[in-house]
C-alpha cells in the first residue's frame, strides 16, 4: 500500500517535524519515509533539514498538561459545556476553524478523547467545549471537579476543498466563487454545532451565514446560549432554521425554511454531521466540491498518525492517516 496524504496538516508548523519523522514514516518528506532522494511536493521549509538540525529529533511535541475548570453548564443529564483556563497563546492556537484537543478527566492518558473547540477567548485565556456524555472517557470529564487534562492543539477537524485559509487560520473567500455579498451555509447535527460556533465567532465581516441545525442530541437552550454570544448573530448576519436534517432531502421543506437558499447562492457549504449526512446531503443538494467543507469523522486516537486508528484505504490501496490530512480525495 502507498501513502496518499495530500500534505500533512502539521507540515511547516511548530509541531513539524513530528514523531513520525523519528520512525521513518513522515507523510511529506521522501527522505524521512525511507527513500534515498528528495521527491516531495512540499514547498515550505525543508522538513528533512529541520529534522537533521534538531539532532534527528521531533520538534514541538504536544505535551499533556493540567487546566483548571472555570465553569460547567448542564443542559440535560448527558449534555454540558465546560470552560477551562489556558494560556493566551494556547487559546489563540485553538481559535482556528476545525481545531480540537484531546481532553481527559483522568491523570491517565488512556482516557484522552478528542473534543472540538467551541469557543476561545484569547484575551482571558479560556476555552469552552460542548461534551456529550457517552461512556467512560466523557464520564470522567463530567466528574472531574477542579481540573482536566488537555493535549493539543490539533488542526484538522474540518476537511474539504472549500477549506481555504490564510497563514493565521482565517477562512478565506475564493474570488472565483465570491458574490458581491458572500454567504455561507452551515448544516449541523449534534456535536457538529461546536466547530460551527468556533467559525461563526470569527465570521469575516463581509460574510453572512445561514444555519440549519438539527437539535437531536443537543437542546435549543444550548444553541441559543452558544450562538447568542457571537457578534455576527447579534448583528443579524446569521439566520437559523431548526429542523431534522432528513427534511433537507425534501426540496419543498428547503423552500419552506426561514433562511436556506439554493446551493448556487452560497460561497461555502459546511456539513458538520455524520458521514451519512455528509455523503447524502452533498450529493442530493449538488454541492460543488470547491464549496464543500465537512467534518473529519475518522477515529482519532493519538492525533499524531502513530497508532493507525484513523487510517483510511481508498479503492486504489492508498492509505491516508486522517488525523494528519488536509483533505480527503474520495468523499
C-alpha positions in Angstrom: 0.0 0.0 0.0 1.2 3.5 -0.7 0.5 6.7 1.3 -1.7 9.4 -0.2 -1.9 12.2 2.4 -2.5 15.4 0.4 0.1 17.2 2.6 0.2 16.8 6.3 -1.7 19.3 8.4 1.3 19.8 10.7 3.8 20.5 7.9 5.5 23.8 8.3 4.1 24.4 11.8 5.8 24.5 15.2 4.8 20.8 15.5 7.0 19.8 12.5 8.9 17.6 12.2 6.7 15.3 14.3 7.4 11.9 15.9 6.7 10.2 12.5 10.0 11.7 11.3 11.9 9.7 14.0 10.4 6.4 12.9 10.9 6.9 9.1 7.2 7.5 8.5 6.9 11.2 7.6 3.9 11.8 5.4 5.6 14.5 3.3 9.4 14.1 3.2 10.5 11.3 1.0 13.9 11.2 2.8 12.2 10.7 6.1 10.0 7.9 4.9 12.7 5.7 3.5 13.5 6.8 0.0 17.1 7.9 -0.9 16.2 11.0 -2.8 14.0 14.1 -2.4 10.9 14.0 -4.5 8.3 15.6 -2.2 5.8 18.2 -3.3 6.3 20.3 -0.2 7.2 24.0 -1.0 7.8 25.2 2.6 10.8 25.0 4.9 12.6 21.7 4.3 11.4 19.1 6.8 14.5 16.9 6.4 16.8 19.8 7.1 14.8 20.8 10.2 15.0 17.3 11.5 18.7 16.9 10.9 19.4 20.3 12.5 17.4 19.3 15.5 19.7 16.3 16.1 17.3 13.8 14.4 14.5 14.6 16.9 11.0 15.8 16.5 10.2 19.4 17.4 7.3 21.0 19.3 5.8 17.8 20.5 2.3 18.4 22.0 2.6 17.9 25.8 -0.3 17.0 28.1 -1.0 19.5 30.9 -3.5 20.3 33.6 -6.0 23.0 33.1 -8.3 24.5 35.8 -12.0 24.1 35.3 -13.7 27.6 35.5 -17.3 26.6 35.0 -19.8 24.0 33.8 -23.3 24.2 32.5 -25.6 21.3 32.2 -28.3 21.3 29.5 -29.5 17.8 30.1 -28.4 14.7 32.1 -25.9 13.9 29.4 -25.0 17.2 27.8 -22.9 20.0 29.2 -20.5 22.8 28.3 -17.2 23.1 30.2 -15.0 26.2 30.3 -11.3 25.9 31.2 -8.3 28.2 31.8 -5.4 28.0 29.4 -2.6 30.5 28.5 -3.4 33.1 25.9 -1.1 31.6 23.3 -2.8 28.2 23.6 -6.2 29.9 23.2 -5.0 31.7 20.1 -3.8 28.4 18.6 -7.3 26.9 19.2 -9.1 29.7 17.5 -8.6 28.4 14.0 -11.5 26.6 12.3 -11.5 22.8 12.8 -9.3 23.0 15.9 -9.7 20.3 18.5 -7.9 18.9 21.6 -7.6 15.7 23.5 -9.4 16.2 26.8 -9.5 14.0 29.8 -10.8 14.0 33.4 -8.2 11.5 34.5 -4.5 11.7 35.0 -4.2 8.6 32.9 -3.6 9.4 29.2 -5.7 6.3 28.4 -8.8 8.4 29.0 -7.9 11.1 26.4 -10.7 11.8 24.0 -10.9 14.2 21.0 -13.2 17.2 21.6 -13.9 20.1 19.2 -13.1 23.6 20.5 -16.4 25.5 20.5 -15.1 28.9 21.7 -11.9 30.5 22.7 -11.2 33.8 24.5 -7.7 35.0 23.6 -7.8 37.9 26.0 -8.8 36.0 29.0 -7.1 32.7 28.0 -10.1 30.4 28.1 -11.5 27.5 26.0 -15.1 26.2 26.0 -16.2 22.8 24.9 -19.5 21.0 24.4 -19.4 17.5 25.8 -22.0 14.7 25.2 -21.7 12.1 28.0 -21.5 8.8 26.3 -19.2 6.4 28.1 -16.1 6.1 30.4 -14.0 8.9 28.8 -16.7 11.5 28.7 -18.0 10.5 32.1 -14.5 11.1 33.5 -14.6 14.7 32.1 -18.0 15.3 33.6 -16.9 14.0 37.0 -13.6 16.0 37.1 -14.1 18.6 39.8 -11.5 21.3 39.6 -9.2 20.4 36.7 -9.0 18.5 33.4 -6.0 17.3 31.3 -5.5 18.7 27.8 -3.3 18.0 24.8 -3.2 19.9 21.6 -4.0 21.9 19.6 -4.8 19.7 16.6 -5.9 21.5 13.4 -7.9 19.3 11.1 -11.3 18.7 12.4 -12.5 20.0 9.1 -11.8 18.8 5.6 -12.8 19.7 2.0 -11.8 21.8 -1.0 -13.8 24.7 0.3 -11.4 25.0 3.3 -9.1 27.7 2.2 -7.2 29.5 5.0 -4.6 32.2 5.4 -1.4 31.8 7.5 -3.4 32.7 10.6 -6.0 30.1 10.0 -8.7 32.5 8.9 -11.1 31.1 6.4 -10.8 32.8 3.0 -13.3 33.6 0.3 -12.5 32.2 -3.2 -12.5 35.2 -5.6 -13.8 32.9 -8.3 -16.8 31.9 -6.3 -17.4 35.0 -4.2 -20.5 37.1 -4.8 -20.8 40.8 -4.0 -22.2 39.8 -0.6 -20.7 36.4 0.2 -22.9 34.0 2.1 -22.0 30.7 3.8 -24.3 27.8 4.7 -23.8 25.7 7.9 -25.7 22.4 8.2 -25.1 20.9 11.7 -26.3 18.0 13.8 -25.5 17.2 17.4 -21.8 17.9 18.3 -21.3 19.4 14.9 -22.6 22.7 16.4 -19.3 23.2 18.3 -17.0 23.7 15.3 -19.7 25.8 13.6 -19.8 28.2 16.7 -16.0 28.4 16.6 -16.2 29.7 12.9 -19.2 32.0 13.4 -17.5 33.5 16.4 -14.9 34.9 14.0 -17.0 35.2 10.8 -15.4 37.6 8.4 -17.3 40.9 8.5 -18.1 40.8 4.8 -19.7 37.4 5.1 -23.3 36.5 6.1 -24.5 33.0 7.0 -27.5 30.7 7.1 -27.7 27.8 9.5 -29.8 24.6 9.5 -29.5 23.0 12.9 -30.7 19.5 13.9 -31.4 19.5 17.7 -31.1 15.7 18.1 -28.6 15.1 20.9 -28.5 18.8 21.9 -31.0 21.3 23.1 -32.4 24.6 21.8 -31.2 26.3 25.0 -27.6 25.3 24.3 -28.0 26.5 20.7 -29.2 29.9 22.0 -26.5 30.2 24.7 -23.7 29.3 22.3 -24.7 31.4 19.3 -26.2 34.5 21.1 -22.6 35.4 22.1 -21.4 35.6 18.5 -21.1 39.1 17.2 -22.3 38.1 13.7 -25.5 36.7 15.3 -26.1 39.9 17.3 -25.6 41.9 14.1 -28.2 39.9 12.2 -25.7 38.4 9.8 -26.7 34.9 10.7 -30.1 33.4 10.2 -31.2 30.0 11.5 -33.6 27.2 10.8 -34.0 24.4 13.4 -35.2 21.2 11.7 -34.2 17.5 11.3 -31.6 17.1 8.6 -33.7 14.4 7.0 -36.1 17.1 5.9 -33.4 18.8 3.8 -33.7 16.0 1.3 -37.2 17.2 0.6 -36.9 20.3 -1.7 -40.3 21.6 -0.5 -39.0 21.7 3.0 -36.0 23.7 1.9 -38.1 26.2 0.1 -40.4 26.5 3.2 -37.4 27.2 5.5 -36.8 30.6 7.0 -33.4 31.1 5.5 -31.9 28.5 3.3 -31.5 29.4 -0.4 -30.4 27.5 -3.5 -26.9 26.0 -3.2 -25.6 28.1 -6.0 -26.2 31.2 -3.9 -23.6 30.1 -1.3 -19.9 30.5 -1.5 -19.2 27.8 1.1 -21.3 24.9 2.4 -20.3 23.4 5.8 -21.8 20.0 6.6 -20.9 19.2 10.2 -22.7 16.0 10.8 -22.2 12.2 10.4 -20.7 10.7 7.3 -24.2 9.6 6.3 -25.4 13.2 6.1 -22.2 14.4 4.5 -22.5 11.9 1.7 -26.2 12.2 1.2 -26.7 15.9 1.5 -23.7 16.9 -0.6 -25.0 14.6 -3.3 -28.7 15.4 -3.1 -28.1 19.2 -2.8 -25.4 19.1 -5.6 -22.8 20.9 -3.5 -19.8 21.6 -5.8 -16.5 20.2 -4.4 -14.9 23.7 -4.4 -17.5 24.9 -1.9 -17.8 22.0 0.4 -16.3 21.9 3.9 -17.2 18.9 6.1 -16.5 17.3 9.5 -13.5 14.9 9.8 -15.3 12.0 11.4 -12.5 9.5 11.3 -11.5 7.8 14.5 -9.0 10.0 16.4 -6.9 8.1 19.0 -3.4 9.5 19.2 -3.8 12.5 16.9 -0.2 12.1 15.7 -0.6 9.4 13.0 1.2 6.9 15.1 -1.5 4.4 16.2 -3.2 3.9 12.8 -6.8 4.2 14.2 -7.6 6.9 11.7 -6.2 5.2 8.6 -8.4 5.2 5.5 -7.7 3.0 2.5 -9.1 4.1 -0.8 -10.1 1.9 -3.8 -6.5 2.0 -5.2 -5.0 0.8 -1.9 -3.6 4.2 -0.9 -3.5 4.8 2.8 -4.3 8.2 4.4 -3.8 9.0 8.0 -6.9 11.2 8.5 -5.7 12.8 11.8 -2.9 14.4 9.7 -4.6 15.1 6.3 -5.6 18.5 5.0 -8.2 17.0 2.8 -9.7 13.7 1.6 -9.9 13.0 -2.1 -12.6 10.3 -2.2 -15.6 11.8 -0.5 
